[in-house]
Amino acid sequence: MTVLDASTNDSAANAGRQHAVPAQRGLHVEPLIGLEWSEALEQPGGPPAATPADARRAWVHRAPEAQVIALYRAVVAADPALPAPWWLRAIASGELSSRREGFAVEDRVAKLLDARPGWVFVPWGVDGDSGYWEYMPSERTLAEPGMPTTLAHTHRHPGWIDVIGVHAGSPPEPVRVQGLPDLRANLSRLESLRPEQRPDGTLGG
């Protein structure tokens, strides 16, 4: 290991010193940001949530919104692949105006599905999201273990809702739902989704 002499004026040594600091910063700061973000997404213990509102217990749900967004932007700068709630990604991209608006989207969908027989809220969502919904009767169409029709929120399009049909094996492409009116108008059709049929005539994902 080469030790730089603090008394030298050698330009090469000075350049070496300049490059050493960012390398050290990258080594220590980025993992700390990742750890801080993991703690920000962590859900405290408690009874299982029955609705998305009940599942909003993490720091990202309760801290001042400006702080949440500032930390998220620092996290993305360090590691764009780190998880984040759908509504936070939508706010950061300018597609959603506020966290409250994202919560309202979740709550309106929850009100519709909670009153509809067969839909069950699953509170252990990934990436800091509040959870997702499963249409349990769809499992009856499977001849083998698989996943029921699932509704989840997404930042990938401004309808904020994706539905993945019942499947065993690889999941099918999600159905983009263009907001609550579209969901309400097509809910019966989404509930009637069936496993896709393979070219050999068998059912799969």
C-alpha positions as CSV (number, residue, x, y, z in Angstrom):
1,M,0.0,0.0,0.0
2,T,1.4,3.4,-1.0
3,V,1.2,6.2,1.6
4,L,0.9,9.7,0.2
5,D,3.4,12.2,1.8
6,A,1.4,15.2,3.0
7,S,4.4,17.5,2.6
8,T,4.9,16.8,-1.1
9,N,3.6,19.2,-3.8
10,D,3.8,16.5,-6.5
11,S,0.7,16.8,-8.8
12,A,0.4,13.1,-9.2
13,A,0.1,12.7,-5.4
14,N,-2.5,15.5,-5.2
15,A,-4.5,13.8,-8.0
16,G,-4.3,10.5,-6.1
17,R,-5.6,12.2,-3.0
18,Q,-8.5,13.7,-4.9
19,H,-9.6,10.3,-6.2
20,A,-9.2,8.6,-2.9
21,V,-12.0,10.6,-1.2
22,P,-14.9,9.7,-3.6
23,A,-13.8,6.0,-3.5
24,Q,-14.0,6.1,0.3
25,R,-17.3,7.9,0.2
26,G,-18.8,5.4,-2.2
27,L,-17.6,2.5,0.1
28,H,-19.2,3.8,3.3
29,V,-22.0,6.2,2.4
30,E,-24.0,4.2,-0.1
31,P,-24.5,1.2,2.1
32,L,-25.6,3.5,4.9
33,I,-28.2,5.1,2.7
34,G,-29.4,1.6,1.7
35,L,-29.7,0.6,5.4
36,E,-31.5,3.8,6.2
37,W,-34.0,3.2,3.4
38,S,-34.6,-0.4,4.5
39,E,-35.5,0.9,7.9
40,A,-37.7,3.6,6.4
41,L,-39.7,0.8,4.6
42,E,-39.8,-1.5,7.6
43,Q,-43.3,-2.2,9.0
44,P,-43.5,-2.3,12.8
45,G,-45.2,-5.2,14.4
46,G,-49.0,-5.3,14.9
47,P,-52.1,-7.2,13.9
48,P,-52.5,-8.1,10.2
49,A,-53.9,-5.2,8.2
50,A,-57.4,-5.6,6.8
51,T,-57.1,-2.6,4.4
52,P,-54.3,-0.6,2.8
53,A,-54.9,2.2,5.3
54,D,-54.2,-0.2,8.2
55,A,-50.9,-1.2,6.5
56,R,-49.4,2.3,6.4
57,R,-47.2,1.9,9.4
58,A,-43.8,2.5,8.0
59,W,-41.7,5.7,8.2
60,V,-42.4,6.4,4.5
61,H,-46.1,6.5,5.2
62,R,-45.9,8.7,8.3
63,A,-42.9,11.0,8.1
64,P,-43.2,14.5,6.6
65,E,-43.6,14.0,2.8
66,A,-40.7,16.4,2.0
67,Q,-38.3,14.3,4.1
68,V,-39.5,11.1,2.5
69,I,-39.0,12.4,-1.0
70,A,-35.6,13.9,-0.1
71,L,-34.4,10.6,1.3
72,Y,-35.8,8.7,-1.7
73,R,-34.0,10.9,-4.2
74,A,-30.7,10.3,-2.3
75,V,-31.4,6.6,-2.3
76,V,-32.1,6.6,-6.1
77,A,-28.9,8.5,-6.7
78,A,-26.9,5.8,-4.8
79,D,-28.8,2.8,-6.1
80,P,-31.7,3.1,-8.5
81,A,-32.6,-0.6,-8.0
82,L,-33.6,-0.2,-4.4
83,P,-37.3,-0.8,-3.7
84,A,-39.9,1.9,-3.2
85,P,-43.7,2.3,-3.0
86,W,-45.5,2.8,-6.2
87,W,-46.9,6.2,-5.2
88,L,-43.4,7.5,-4.3
89,R,-42.0,6.5,-7.7
90,A,-45.0,8.2,-9.3
91,I,-44.4,11.4,-7.2
92,A,-40.7,11.5,-8.1
93,S,-41.5,11.2,-11.8
94,G,-44.1,14.0,-11.6
95,E,-47.1,11.8,-12.4
96,L,-48.7,12.0,-9.0
97,S,-49.0,15.2,-7.0
98,S,-48.7,13.9,-3.4
99,R,-48.6,10.9,-1.1
100,R,-52.1,11.7,0.0
101,E,-53.3,11.3,-3.6
102,G,-51.6,7.9,-3.8
103,F,-53.3,6.9,-0.6
104,A,-56.7,8.0,-2.0
105,V,-56.2,5.8,-5.0
106,E,-55.6,2.8,-2.8
107,D,-58.5,3.7,-0.5
108,R,-61.0,4.1,-3.4
109,V,-60.0,0.7,-4.8
110,A,-60.2,-0.9,-1.4
111,K,-63.7,0.4,-0.9
112,L,-64.8,-1.1,-4.1
113,L,-63.2,-4.5,-3.7
114,D,-64.0,-4.8,0.0
115,A,-67.7,-4.7,-0.8
116,R,-67.3,-7.3,-3.6
117,P,-67.5,-11.0,-2.7
118,G,-64.3,-13.0,-3.2
119,W,-61.7,-10.3,-3.0
120,V,-59.2,-10.6,-0.1
121,F,-56.6,-8.0,0.9
122,V,-53.1,-9.3,1.4
123,P,-51.2,-6.9,3.6
124,W,-47.6,-8.1,3.1
125,G,-46.8,-6.2,0.0
126,V,-43.2,-5.8,-1.3
127,D,-41.1,-2.8,-1.8
128,G,-42.8,-0.7,0.9
129,D,-46.2,-0.9,-0.8
130,S,-49.3,-1.3,1.4
131,G,-50.3,-4.7,-0.1
132,Y,-52.4,-6.2,-2.9
133,W,-55.7,-8.0,-3.5
134,E,-56.5,-11.5,-4.6
135,Y,-59.7,-12.8,-6.1
136,M,-59.9,-16.2,-4.3
137,P,-62.7,-17.9,-6.4
138,S,-60.4,-17.8,-9.4
139,E,-58.2,-20.6,-7.9
140,R,-61.0,-23.0,-8.6
141,T,-60.1,-22.8,-12.3
142,L,-56.6,-24.2,-11.6
143,A,-55.8,-27.9,-11.8
144,E,-52.6,-27.4,-9.9
145,P,-51.3,-25.0,-7.2
146,G,-50.9,-21.5,-8.5
147,M,-51.8,-17.9,-8.0
148,P,-55.3,-16.4,-8.0
149,T,-56.2,-13.3,-10.0
150,T,-54.3,-10.5,-8.3
151,L,-54.7,-6.7,-8.3
152,A,-51.8,-4.5,-7.4
153,H,-51.0,-0.8,-7.7
154,T,-48.2,0.3,-10.0
155,H,-46.3,3.4,-11.0
156,R,-45.8,2.2,-14.6
157,H,-48.9,3.8,-16.1
158,P,-51.3,6.6,-14.9
159,G,-54.2,4.2,-14.3
160,W,-52.1,3.0,-11.2
161,I,-53.7,-0.5,-11.3
162,D,-52.5,-3.8,-12.8
163,V,-54.4,-7.1,-12.7
164,I,-52.5,-10.4,-13.2
165,G,-54.8,-13.2,-14.2
166,V,-55.0,-16.5,-12.4
167,H,-52.1,-18.8,-13.3
168,A,-49.9,-21.7,-12.5
169,G,-46.2,-21.3,-13.5
170,S,-45.0,-18.1,-15.1
171,P,-47.5,-15.1,-14.7
172,P,-49.2,-13.7,-17.8
173,E,-48.8,-10.1,-18.8
174,P,-50.6,-7.8,-16.5
175,V,-53.9,-6.2,-17.6
176,R,-53.6,-2.4,-17.4
177,V,-56.6,-0.9,-15.7
178,Q,-57.1,2.8,-16.4
179,G,-58.3,4.0,-13.0
180,L,-61.3,3.3,-10.7
181,P,-64.0,3.9,-13.4
182,D,-62.4,1.4,-15.7
183,L,-62.0,-1.1,-12.8
184,R,-65.6,-0.7,-11.8
185,A,-66.9,-1.1,-15.4
186,N,-64.8,-4.2,-16.1
187,L,-64.6,-5.9,-12.7
188,S,-66.8,-8.8,-13.7
189,R,-64.7,-9.5,-16.8
190,L,-61.5,-9.4,-14.7
191,E,-63.0,-11.8,-12.2
192,S,-63.8,-14.2,-15.0
193,L,-60.2,-14.4,-16.3
194,R,-59.1,-18.0,-16.8
195,P,-55.6,-19.6,-17.0
196,E,-54.0,-19.2,-20.4
197,Q,-53.9,-22.2,-22.6
198,R,-50.6,-23.5,-23.9
199,P,-50.2,-24.5,-27.5
200,D,-50.3,-28.2,-26.4
201,G,-53.8,-27.6,-24.9
202,T,-52.7,-27.6,-21.3
203,L,-53.3,-24.7,-18.9
204,G,-50.4,-22.6,-17.6
205,G,-49.3,-19.1,-16.8
